[in-house]
């Protein structure tokens, strides 16, 4: 134990006392149970913070899954014999296989002579009550074509 200059243990200054320094008989009745309330409030705040971190992780993962699904769909839209409906089917199949992280999803594909694109959007599964996050990912690439 660390000792003070005068050889005694470390004492708080005379004008500052902690609850443990004051005998139980001399404490105010209003202080009864206050540490329990403080613990409950702090615990709730820590759980909320943990859930927020997990929610951000779920959003990030769902965004990566949506981007991969859009990329798979785009691979079928942009080929020479590809079509937007084929790209939508492939992206939808990928999302079905990857789990239910994206709710109310919408997949849209377009193809022009120069550029093809696929957009995947939807709502992320919510861990926090009353909080809703959405994801919308668009990928595009040049449409394959044969030029003379």
Backbone as numpy.savetxt, mean C-alpha at the origin, in Angstrom:
# Nx Ny Nz CAx CAy CAz Cx Cy Cz
25.53 0.17 37.69 24.69 1.34 37.69 25.57 2.57 37.69
25.21 3.53 36.87 25.95 4.77 36.80 25.71 5.60 38.04
26.73 6.20 38.57 26.61 6.99 39.79 26.75 8.47 39.48
26.06 9.26 40.25 26.14 10.71 40.15 27.44 11.16 40.80
27.80 12.42 40.64 29.04 12.94 41.22 29.12 12.72 42.72
28.00 12.86 43.40 28.03 12.73 44.85 27.94 11.27 45.31
28.00 10.32 44.38 28.02 8.92 44.75 26.65 8.27 44.79
25.60 9.06 44.79 24.25 8.48 44.79 23.83 8.17 43.35
22.77 7.39 43.21 22.24 7.09 41.88 21.71 8.35 41.22
21.45 8.28 39.97 20.93 9.43 39.24 19.52 9.75 39.73
19.33 10.93 40.22 18.03 11.37 40.69 17.49 12.41 39.74
16.16 12.43 39.53 15.60 13.49 38.71 15.74 14.82 39.45
15.72 15.93 38.72 15.75 17.23 39.40 14.61 17.31 40.39
14.78 18.15 41.40 13.79 18.22 42.47 12.41 18.65 41.99
12.35 19.49 40.94 11.04 19.98 40.51 10.37 19.05 39.50
11.05 18.02 39.04 10.46 17.08 38.08 10.33 15.70 38.74
9.12 15.22 38.83 8.89 13.89 39.38 8.11 13.06 38.38
8.47 11.80 38.27 7.71 10.88 37.45 6.70 10.18 38.34
5.74 9.51 37.73 4.71 8.83 38.52 5.31 7.77 39.42
6.38 7.13 38.97 6.98 6.07 39.78 7.71 6.63 41.00
8.07 7.93 40.98 8.74 8.54 42.12 7.77 8.87 43.26
6.52 9.07 42.93 5.52 9.46 43.92 4.86 8.21 44.47
4.81 8.06 45.79 4.15 6.88 46.34 2.69 6.80 45.92
2.18 5.58 45.82 0.82 5.35 45.35 -0.19 6.11 46.19
0.02 6.21 47.48 -0.95 6.88 48.36 -1.04 8.38 48.07
0.03 8.98 47.55 0.05 10.42 47.33 -0.34 10.81 45.91
-0.55 9.85 45.04 -0.93 10.16 43.66 -2.37 10.62 43.60
-2.64 11.43 42.59 -4.00 11.92 42.38 -4.87 10.77 41.88
-6.12 10.69 42.33 -7.01 9.62 41.84 -7.27 9.74 40.34
-7.07 10.92 39.78 -7.29 11.09 38.35 -6.23 10.37 37.52
-5.08 10.06 38.11 -4.00 9.38 37.39 -4.21 7.88 37.29
-5.17 7.34 38.02 -5.40 5.90 38.01 -5.78 5.44 36.62
-5.07 4.46 36.09 -5.38 3.88 34.78 -4.90 4.71 33.60
-4.22 5.80 33.86 -3.80 6.65 32.74 -2.76 5.96 31.87
-1.92 5.15 32.45 -0.92 4.44 31.63 -1.59 3.42 30.72
-2.69 2.83 31.17 -3.43 1.89 30.33 -4.02 2.61 29.13
-4.58 3.78 29.36 -5.16 4.57 28.26 -4.06 4.99 27.29
-2.93 5.42 27.81 -1.81 5.80 26.95 -1.35 4.61 26.11
-1.29 3.44 26.70 -0.87 2.25 25.98 -1.86 1.90 24.87
-3.14 2.00 25.16 -4.16 1.67 24.16 -4.09 2.64 22.99
-3.92 3.92 23.28 -3.84 4.92 22.20 -2.58 4.69 21.37
-1.47 4.46 22.04 -0.22 4.22 21.31 -0.30 2.94 20.48
-0.91 1.90 21.03 -1.05 0.64 20.29 -1.92 0.81 19.06
-3.02 1.54 19.20 -3.90 1.78 18.06 -3.18 2.58 16.98
-2.39 3.55 17.38 -1.64 4.34 16.40 -0.60 3.47 15.69
0.04 2.58 16.41 1.04 1.71 15.79 0.39 0.71 14.81
-0.76 0.18 15.18 -1.47 -0.75 14.29 -1.91 -0.01 13.02
-2.42 1.21 13.18 -2.82 2.00 12.02 -1.63 2.29 11.11
-0.51 2.62 11.69 0.70 2.87 10.90 1.13 1.61 10.16
1.08 0.47 10.83 1.44 -0.79 10.19 0.49 -1.11 9.03
-0.81 -0.90 9.22 -1.77 -1.15 8.16 -1.55 -0.21 6.98
-1.15 1.02 7.25 -0.86 1.96 6.16 0.33 1.48 5.34
1.35 0.97 6.00 2.52 0.45 5.28 2.12 -0.77 4.44
1.32 -1.65 5.00 0.86 -2.83 4.25 -0.01 -2.40 3.06
-0.87 -1.39 3.25 -1.72 -0.91 2.15 -0.88 -0.36 1.00
0.17 0.37 1.31 1.05 0.88 0.27 1.72 -0.28 -0.47
2.13 -1.31 0.26 2.71 -2.49 -0.37 1.73 -3.20 -1.28
0.48 -3.32 -0.85 -0.55 -3.96 -1.67 -0.80 -3.13 -2.92
-0.84 -1.80 -2.79 -1.04 -0.93 -3.95 0.11 -1.10 -4.94
1.33 -1.10 -4.44 2.50 -1.23 -5.31 2.49 -2.58 -6.04
2.16 -3.64 -5.33 2.10 -4.97 -5.95 1.00 -5.03 -7.01
-0.16 -4.49 -6.69 -1.28 -4.51 -7.64 -0.94 -3.69 -8.88
-0.23 -2.59 -8.69 0.19 -1.78 -9.84 1.14 -2.59 -10.73
2.05 -3.34 -10.13 2.98 -4.16 -10.90 2.24 -5.27 -11.66
1.25 -5.87 -11.02 0.45 -6.91 -11.68 -0.33 -6.32 -12.85
-0.93 -5.14 -12.65 -1.69 -4.49 -13.73 -0.77 -4.13 -14.90
0.43 -3.68 -14.59 1.37 -3.34 -15.65 1.80 -4.58 -16.43
2.02 -5.67 -15.74 2.39 -6.91 -16.42 1.24 -7.42 -17.29
0.02 -7.33 -16.77 -1.14 -7.76 -17.55 -1.30 -6.91 -18.81
-1.11 -5.61 -18.66 -1.20 -4.72 -19.82 -0.10 -5.05 -20.84
1.07 -5.36 -20.35 2.18 -5.69 -21.24 1.90 -6.99 -22.01
1.35 -8.00 -21.31 0.99 -9.25 -21.98 -0.09 -9.00 -23.04
-1.07 -8.19 -22.69 -2.11 -7.86 -23.66 -1.57 -7.11 -24.86
-0.65 -6.18 -24.59 -0.07 -5.40 -25.68 0.73 -6.28 -26.65
1.36 -7.31 -26.13 2.11 -8.22 -27.00 1.20 -8.88 -28.03
-0.07 -9.06 -27.71 -1.02 -9.68 -28.65 -1.75 -8.65 -29.50
-1.78 -7.40 -29.06 -2.45 -6.35 -29.86 -1.54 -5.86 -30.96
-0.26 -5.71 -30.69 0.64 -5.02 -31.61 1.21 -5.91 -32.71
1.00 -7.22 -32.64 1.55 -8.10 -33.68 0.83 -7.86 -35.00
1.39 -8.38 -36.06 0.84 -8.13 -37.39 -0.61 -8.59 -37.49
-0.93 -9.78 -37.01 -2.30 -10.29 -37.08 -3.05 -10.10 -35.76
-2.58 -9.24 -34.89 -3.20 -9.04 -33.58 -4.46 -8.20 -33.65
-5.22 -8.26 -32.56 -6.45 -7.45 -32.49 -6.64 -6.97 -31.05
-7.35 -5.86 -30.88 -7.61 -5.37 -29.52 -8.37 -6.37 -28.65
-9.31 -7.10 -29.23 -10.07 -8.06 -28.43 -9.18 -9.20 -27.94
-8.23 -9.61 -28.75 -7.29 -10.65 -28.32 -6.42 -10.14 -27.17
-5.98 -8.91 -27.24 -5.19 -8.32 -26.16 -5.97 -8.20 -24.87
-7.24 -7.82 -24.96 -8.10 -7.72 -23.78 -8.28 -9.09 -23.14
-8.49 -10.11 -23.97 -8.66 -11.47 -23.44 -7.41 -11.96 -22.72
-6.24 -11.70 -23.29 -4.98 -12.15 -22.69 -4.74 -11.42 -21.37
-4.96 -10.11 -21.35 -4.77 -9.33 -20.12 -5.75 -9.78 -19.04
-6.99 -10.03 -19.42 -7.99 -10.49 -18.46 -7.63 -11.86 -17.89
-7.15 -12.74 -18.75 -6.74 -14.07 -18.30 -5.57 -13.97 -17.31
-4.63 -13.08 -17.61 -3.49 -12.91 -16.70 -3.97 -12.40 -15.34
-4.87 -11.44 -15.33 -5.40 -10.91 -14.06 -6.17 -11.99 -13.29
-6.89 -12.85 -14.01 -7.61 -13.94 -13.34 -6.64 -14.90 -12.65
-5.52 -15.15 -13.28 -4.54 -16.08 -12.73 -3.70 -15.47 -11.61
-3.64 -14.15 -11.57 -2.77 -13.51 -10.58 -3.47 -13.22 -9.26
-4.69 -13.60 -9.11 -5.40 -13.37 -7.85 -6.38 -12.23 -7.98
-7.03 -11.92 -6.88 -8.09 -10.91 -6.90 -7.67 -9.57 -6.34
-6.45 -9.14 -6.59 -5.98 -7.88 -6.04 -6.56 -6.65 -6.70
-7.12 -6.81 -7.90 -7.67 -5.67 -8.65 -9.17 -5.88 -8.82
-9.94 -5.06 -8.12 -11.40 -5.18 -8.17 -11.96 -4.16 -9.17
-13.15 -4.44 -9.67 -13.82 -3.55 -10.64 -12.88 -3.17 -11.77
-12.21 -4.15 -12.30 -11.19 -3.86 -13.30 -11.81 -3.55 -14.66
-11.07 -2.76 -15.40 -11.47 -2.39 -16.74 -10.24 -2.48 -17.63
-10.39 -3.17 -18.76 -9.28 -3.34 -19.70 -9.71 -2.76 -21.04
-8.86 -1.89 -21.58 -9.17 -1.25 -22.85 -7.95 -1.38 -23.76
-8.16 -1.71 -25.01 -7.07 -1.85 -25.96 -7.40 -1.08 -27.24
-6.40 -0.42 -27.78 -6.57 0.30 -29.05 -5.41 -0.06 -29.97
-5.70 -0.02 -31.26 -4.69 -0.33 -32.26 -4.87 0.61 -33.43
-3.81 1.31 -33.77 -3.80 2.14 -34.97 -2.68 1.63 -35.87
-2.51 2.26 -36.99 -1.46 1.83 -37.91 -0.07 2.08 -37.32
0.05 3.04 -36.42 1.36 3.39 -35.88 1.58 2.89 -34.45
0.55 3.00 -33.60 0.73 2.71 -32.17 -0.40 1.83 -31.66
-0.04 0.87 -30.81 -1.03 0.05 -30.10 -0.87 0.33 -28.61
-2.00 0.29 -27.87 -1.91 0.52 -26.43 -2.96 -0.31 -25.70
-2.63 -0.63 -24.45 -3.55 -1.36 -23.57 -3.56 -0.63 -22.24
-4.76 -0.42 -21.71 -4.93 0.24 -20.42 -5.64 -0.73 -19.47
-5.06 -0.92 -18.30 -5.67 -1.74 -17.25 -5.90 -0.82 -16.06
-7.14 -0.79 -15.57 -7.44 0.05 -14.41 -8.40 -0.70 -13.49
-8.44 -0.26 -12.25 -9.33 -0.88 -11.28 -9.06 -0.35 -9.89
-9.75 -0.93 -8.94 -9.64 -0.53 -7.54 -8.82 -1.56 -6.80
-7.88 -1.07 -5.98 -7.01 -1.95 -5.19 -7.78 -2.45 -3.98
-7.56 -3.71 -3.62 -8.18 -4.27 -2.42 -7.77 -3.42 -1.23
-8.76 -3.03 -0.42 -8.49 -2.12 0.69 -8.30 -2.88 1.99
-7.22 -2.55 2.69 -6.96 -3.11 4.02 -7.46 -2.14 5.08
-7.31 -0.85 4.80 -7.77 0.19 5.72 -9.25 0.46 5.47
-10.06 0.45 6.50 -11.48 0.70 6.29 -11.73 2.14 5.85
-12.58 2.29 4.84 -12.96 3.62 4.37 -11.96 4.26 3.42
-10.89 3.57 3.07 -9.87 4.12 2.19 -9.88 3.33 0.89
-9.88 4.03 -0.23 -9.93 3.36 -1.52 -8.82 3.91 -2.41
-8.07 3.03 -3.03 -7.02 3.41 -3.96 -7.34 2.81 -5.32
-6.97 3.52 -6.37 -7.18 3.02 -7.72 -5.83 2.91 -8.42
-5.82 2.05 -9.44 -4.63 1.86 -10.26 -5.06 1.99 -11.71
-4.28 2.71 -12.47 -4.52 2.81 -13.91 -3.16 2.79 -14.60
-2.95 1.78 -15.44 -1.67 1.61 -16.12 -1.94 1.53 -17.62
-1.20 2.33 -18.38 -1.28 2.29 -19.84 0.10 2.00 -20.40
0.17 1.00 -21.26 1.42 0.71 -21.96 1.15 0.81 -23.45
2.12 1.32 -24.17 1.95 1.42 -25.62 3.27 1.08 -26.31
3.13 0.71 -27.56 4.30 0.33 -28.36 3.93 0.48 -29.83
4.93 0.57 -30.68 4.63 0.65 -32.11 3.94 -0.61 -32.62
3.00 -0.43 -33.49 2.31 -1.56 -34.11 3.21 -2.17 -35.17
3.30 -3.49 -35.15 4.13 -4.16 -36.15 3.48 -4.04 -37.52
4.29 -3.81 -38.51 3.77 -3.73 -39.87 4.90 -4.05 -40.84
4.50 -4.48 -42.01 5.47 -4.80 -43.05 5.50 -3.61 -44.00
6.70 -3.10 -44.17 6.86 -1.97 -45.09 7.66 -2.42 -46.31
7.20 -2.04 -47.46 7.91 -2.46 -48.70 9.24 -1.77 -48.86
